[in-house]
Amino acid sequence: MPGQAKRQQGTHRKDRDDWAVGRIALLYAARWNFSWSLEIVLWGVPGAVVCVLGWNLWHETVKMDPYAPVGIGEVLQIDAIAYDWKWLFLYRDAGVASADRLVLPTGRPVELRLTSATALQAFSVPRLGGQIYAMPGMASRFNLRADVAGRFEGLNTQYNGPHFARQRFVAEAVPPRAFESWIDATRAAPPLNAEALARLAEPGVLEAPVAFGGIAGDPFRETVARLRAGKAPADDG
């Protein structure tokens, strides 16, 4: 019958196809082998590259530790308080302060103690290397040293409101004698008292750096303690 003939024809065709596939598999069966030389090259070279890159990353990261002292010699200690949208630098030993201007003596290690009087912010002077966060109610440290004289741009790299992009300051590295002259000249400026601190605490951008010839109390410690206690930046009660 026609239907039975078609079924038999299909069966023969399937058997012929299966035989052809088996024949091809028999003729082109892979011959697997193992080679230690190839294994070493294929896995050893990438592994060595990863190890070298990993060691270099670890070494450079440790070298850039912001808490580690930089160089030898007497360390200049400076307190930095971040406001919206300005920076206040307090020279503890000299008893002077400067807003939006950080003056450094060349070749001398500097240790910055940082906090924020408002939101989380980040201190950075790209030309001098590194970045560190300034956190409300906490104190962080950042060590740096300027080996050559120059003017460098400093900025806040953590978004903190509408004038974030304008929160920049001047980091000026000068020879040691010029630094001492600047300290002496700054002592003649108006003092950093409660009224001056209140003005700095008001949100806004300074049109130009401001110098202060004296420091009333300990603004850095008071700022950290006030925010640690959960009080608002301007709440002295």
C-alpha positions in Angstrom: 0.0 0.0 0.0 1.2 3.5 -0.7 1.2 4.6 3.0 3.2 1.5 4.1 5.7 2.1 1.3 6.3 5.7 2.4 6.9 4.5 6.0 9.4 1.9 4.8 11.1 4.5 2.6 11.4 6.9 5.6 12.8 4.2 7.8 15.5 3.4 5.2 16.4 7.0 4.9 16.7 7.4 8.7 18.9 4.3 8.9 21.1 5.7 6.1 21.5 9.1 7.8 22.4 7.4 11.2 25.0 5.3 9.4 26.5 8.5 7.8 26.7 10.3 11.1 28.3 7.4 12.8 30.8 7.1 10.0 31.7 10.8 10.3 32.1 10.5 14.0 34.3 7.5 13.5 36.5 9.2 11.0 36.9 12.5 12.9 37.0 11.4 16.5 39.2 13.9 18.5 42.5 12.5 19.9 42.9 14.1 23.3 46.3 14.6 24.9 47.9 16.5 27.8 50.8 18.8 27.8 52.4 20.3 30.9 54.2 22.9 28.8 50.9 24.2 27.4 49.3 24.2 30.8 52.1 26.2 32.3 52.0 28.7 29.6 48.2 29.0 29.5 47.7 29.3 33.3 51.1 30.4 34.6 51.6 33.5 32.5 48.1 35.0 33.3 48.7 34.0 37.0 52.1 35.8 37.1 50.5 38.9 35.5 47.8 39.0 38.1 50.3 38.6 40.9 52.6 41.4 39.7 49.6 43.8 39.2 48.2 42.8 42.6 51.5 43.4 44.4 52.0 46.7 42.7 48.5 47.8 43.6 49.0 46.9 47.3 52.4 48.6 47.4 51.1 51.9 45.9 48.0 51.8 48.1 50.1 51.4 51.3 52.5 54.1 50.1 49.6 56.6 49.7 48.2 56.0 53.2 46.9 59.4 54.2 47.5 58.6 57.9 51.2 57.8 57.4 53.7 60.6 58.1 55.4 62.1 55.1 59.1 62.7 55.4 61.1 63.7 58.5 61.3 66.9 60.5 59.0 69.0 62.6 55.4 68.4 61.6 53.2 71.4 61.0 49.7 70.7 62.5 46.7 72.3 60.9 43.0 71.8 61.7 40.5 72.0 58.8 36.8 72.5 59.2 34.5 72.1 56.2 31.4 74.3 56.0 28.8 74.9 53.2 30.6 75.9 50.9 34.0 76.9 52.3 37.0 75.6 54.2 38.5 77.0 57.5 42.2 76.2 58.3 43.4 76.7 61.8 47.1 76.9 62.5 47.1 75.7 66.1 50.7 76.5 67.1 50.7 79.9 65.4 47.3 80.9 66.7 46.0 82.1 63.3 43.4 80.9 60.8 42.5 81.3 57.1 39.3 80.6 55.2 39.7 79.1 51.7 43.4 79.5 51.7 45.9 76.8 52.9 49.5 78.1 53.1 52.2 75.5 53.5 56.0 75.7 53.9 57.8 73.7 51.3 59.7 70.6 52.4 58.0 70.4 55.8 55.7 67.5 56.7 52.1 68.7 57.4 49.4 66.9 59.3 45.8 68.0 58.8 43.1 67.1 61.2 39.7 67.3 59.4 36.1 67.4 60.3 32.9 68.8 58.9 30.5 71.3 60.4 27.7 70.2 58.1 27.4 67.2 55.8 30.0 64.6 54.7 32.7 66.3 52.6 36.0 65.3 51.1 39.3 67.2 51.1 41.5 66.9 48.1 44.5 68.7 46.6 45.1 66.7 43.4 48.6 68.1 42.8 49.7 67.1 46.3 48.1 63.7 46.1 45.3 61.9 47.9 41.9 62.5 49.2 40.3 62.1 52.7 36.8 62.5 54.0 35.8 65.1 56.5 32.9 63.7 58.5 30.5 65.5 60.9 31.1 64.6 64.5 34.4 62.8 63.7 38.0 63.7 63.1 40.2 62.2 60.3 43.8 62.9 59.5 45.7 63.6 56.3 49.5 63.9 55.9 51.1 65.7 53.0 54.2 67.6 52.0 54.8 70.2 49.2 58.3 69.7 47.8 58.2 72.7 45.4 56.7 76.1 45.7 53.5 76.8 43.8 49.7 77.5 43.9 47.5 74.4 43.7 43.8 74.0 43.5 42.0 72.3 46.4 38.4 71.2 46.4 35.6 69.2 48.0 35.0 66.0 46.0 31.9 65.0 47.9 28.6 66.4 46.7 27.0 68.5 49.5 24.5 70.8 47.9 23.8 73.4 45.2 27.2 75.2 45.4 29.3 72.1 45.6 31.1 72.9 42.4 32.2 76.3 43.7 33.7 74.9 47.0 37.3 75.4 46.1 40.3 76.8 47.9 43.9 77.8 47.2 46.7 75.6 48.5 49.8 77.8 48.3 53.3 76.3 49.0 55.9 78.9 49.8 59.5 78.8 51.1 59.9 78.5 54.9 60.9 82.1 55.4 57.9 83.3 53.3 55.7 81.1 55.4 56.9 82.7 58.7 56.4 86.1 57.1 52.8 85.2 56.2 52.1 84.0 59.8 53.4 87.3 61.2 51.4 89.3 58.7 48.2 87.3 59.5 48.4 88.0 63.2 47.4 91.6 62.4 44.1 90.4 60.9 40.8 90.5 62.9 40.4 87.5 65.3 38.3 84.4 64.7 35.7 84.9 67.5 32.2 83.6 67.9 30.7 86.2 65.5 33.2 85.3 62.8 32.5 81.6 63.2 28.8 82.3 63.0 29.3 84.1 59.7 31.4 81.1 58.4 28.6 78.7 59.4 26.1 80.5 57.2 25.7 78.6 53.9 27.5 80.5 51.1 30.6 80.8 49.0 33.4 83.3 49.9 34.3 85.7 47.2 37.9 85.8 48.4 40.0 84.1 51.1 39.8 85.6 54.6 42.5 85.7 57.3 42.1 85.7 61.1 44.8 86.9 63.4 43.7 85.1 66.5 41.6 82.0 67.5 39.1 82.2 70.4 38.7 78.8 72.1 39.1 75.6 70.2 36.7 75.7 67.2 37.8 72.2 65.9 37.2 70.4 69.2 33.9 72.3 69.8 32.6 71.5 66.3 33.4 67.8 66.7 31.8 67.6 70.1 28.7 69.6 69.1 27.9 67.4 66.1 28.8 64.2 68.0 26.2 65.2 70.5 23.6 65.4 67.7 23.2 69.2 67.8 22.8 71.4 64.7 26.0 73.2 63.5 24.8 76.6 64.8 23.3 75.3 68.0 25.5 76.2 70.9 23.0 75.4 73.6 
